[in-house]
């Protein structure tokens, strides 16, 4: 049965370079897989993007998968005693008077004027899945609505429907999805992130579908030539509008693989000394890749930084991971600032929760920290957020919020506002019912208000 809603021109519009990328271009074998039906969600969703007063163009989310310790990072408590501090008893002064951070963050200490620390984030949830969903959407799970995460919302408003025309998809995850929840929620597959896969610290950085390890540019071009020679239908029907559109999209898809798209992921184009400053490890080079993606106009990049679920041997892990984090994140902030990009780019550092302030010395943990959602820290920089500030505080042992509780929906609404997205805007649910981006007052969701003190 013909659906009169879709005109010929609309059908042609559905097949674009971005749709081909979403659907999957198997360049190695020379096949074009069919466009997913979910692509129509982007073409025919009827909401008008809500606009706020913000001017930020992009968001880099540094997602600390597993939950980092607030006491060891941005909320040290040297007077709490060894059962809380462990061996980290000497927090260091930053370049902002009165603000101290953990002793393994010396480079970030010298960038404190560029970021603000929120020391009173709270939601009270200690389960990875629930806490991740809550921190990324601002809402508790369990309702009939599966809400989209921040990245999907940014992609919805600032991606293709918002005027983005880049070759790279508007929502990129370096390097793999969390697997904790559905990032796109009810928005559907069209708003799921493009997960690069690969390892950016290796050359080449084999971003999935863009850079094929072991396949040279010459071989890619030969495969493209073979694909054209096998196109007998195109020779039989040279004037077919549909096939002309397909060829145009094929050209643009190969532009992604062989042109500027692939170049974005070629980190070898960067000076060796800069790459070393970021750190020649997966996280460091992911931060560098994120900066390059921002330069091309990609609206949302998530760096999925694994390894922070430190139930056992916590301090051994921290001595390895925190210097990597310190070096890469500090360099990212400085690099963005040097290039004039920090003012238009929000950097958001957070995990799904913190870790237990009191150390679990007993076996089998042997100096581990458990899950802790009662109070934890987040860091924001750029895009309209002020630097050199501290919002809220925890008590003397970092076990509870002392003042200015900040709930996930407060931070999310603040970022939306700075990104020019109205936090109260509504997007259409498949049922037809409009759904607000952030909770309304009558939903019973705890909230403390947007972070006006640092905006």
RACORHU-V545292 format. One record per helix or strand. SS is the DSSP state (helix for helix, strand for strand). FROM is the first residue (numbers start at 1). TO is the last residue. Records with the same first field share a line. If there is no record, write none. Layout:
SS=FROM-TO / FROM-TO
//
This chain:
helix=8-14 / 17-23 / 37-44 / 78-80 / 82-85 / 106-109 / 112-114 / 128-137 / 150-158 / 160-162 / 185-187 / 189-191 / 217-229 / 232-236 / 241-258 / 260-264 / 267-269 / 272-278 / 282-295 / 314-338 / 342-344 / 408-418 / 441-443 / 452-454
strand=25-26 / 31-32 / 58-64 / 92-93 / 100-101 / 115-121 / 171-174 / 194-195 / 300-305 / 345-350 / 354-355 / 360-360 / 368-368 / 371-372 / 376-382 / 385-385 / 389-391 / 393-394 / 401-403 / 406-406 / 426-428 / 434-436
//
